[in-house]
Amino acid sequence: MKFKDEFKKEMVRKLLLPSGKGATSLGREIGVTPEQVRKDFSQFGIKGKRKGGYNINELVFTINGIFRKDELQRVILIGMGNIGNAVLQYRGFSKIMIQIVAGFDIDPSKYKKK
């Protein structure tokens, strides 16, 4: 049982501590080259550390700022078929500061006034 407890503690420690991830591992996870990761991040002033990579907590904070995740995002939907209607009905968007303000479709029969 001691092994399981030590394993759990190690996993919690890794998840809670700000850890670094390099451009190579980040690129591998999202399917782009490390050079592309560095180039894209540099466009927003995000700098990693040699041998230390990017601090994940700082990276998430910075990206949230870029996408203004601390402000309400008003969006429109293009395409009001089955998927569009399902997205429109989803109640979880308010929790992540997204408000759908309009939906459009080429088919006039899909329009419903609210």
N, C-alpha and C positions, 0 to 999 in steps of 0.2 A: 504494500500500500504506500510505502514511502516514495517509491518511484513515481506513482501517479500524482501524489501531492507535489513533489518537486517539479514534475512536468507542468502541472497546472500553474504553479507559481511562476515558472519561466515563461509560459505563454502569456499570462497576465502582465508580467513585467515588459515583455516585448510589445504588447498591444498598448500599454499605457505610456511608456516612455517615448518621447519624440525620437524617432530613429531616422537615419539617413538612408536614402535609396539613390543609387547612381543612375545616370542617364541610360546606361546599358540595360539594367534590369527594368527600369520604367519603360523604355522603348520596347523591350521584349514582351512586356505585359500588354502593351497596346498595339503592337505590330508595326512599329516604326523604328528607324535607325536611331542610335544614340545622338548622332549629329542633329537629327531633326528635333529631338527633344530639347537639346541645348539651344538650338536656334530659336525654336518657338518660345521657350522660357525666357531667353534673353530679350525678346521683343517686349516683354512685360517687366523687364528688370529683375527677373528671378535668377538668382545666382546660387549655384551649388558650391560645395567645398571639395577640394581635391581629396580623394580617398574617403571623404565623408558623405559625398552625394548631396542630395536635397533633403532638408528636414521636412518630413511628411506633414507635420502639424502646421508649419509655416506655409508650406506649399498649398495645403487645403485652404488656409485662411486667405492667402493671396488670391487664389483662383476664385474663391467665393466673392472677394472684393471686386475682381475683374467683371464677374457676371452679376454683380450687385445683388447677391443673395440676401442682403440685409434689407432690401427694399422690395415692395410689392411689384411683381412683374406682370404686366398686362399683356396677354397674348391673344392672337386670333388663330382659328383653325381653318385650314384649307382642306376641304373634302369632308362632307358630313354623312358619309355612308355608315356602315356598321361600326367601323373602328372610330370614326370621328364622333359618333354619338356616344360610344362607350367612353371615350376620353372626356367628352363634355359632361357626362354623368358622374365621373369620378370625383369623389368628395375629398380625397387626400391632397389635392393641389393647394388648398388653403393652408395646410400645415407647412408647406414649403414655399409659401409666399408667391403663389402663381394664381392669377385670376384670368379665366377665359372670358373675354369680353364680346367676342363675335365668332360666328362660323360661316363659312362660305362654301358653296358647291355649284357646279355647273348645271346640275339638275334642279330646276325650280320646285319640283315636288318635295325636295328635301328640306325646304325652308319652313320653319315653324317660328312664329313670333312668340316672344317670351313676355 
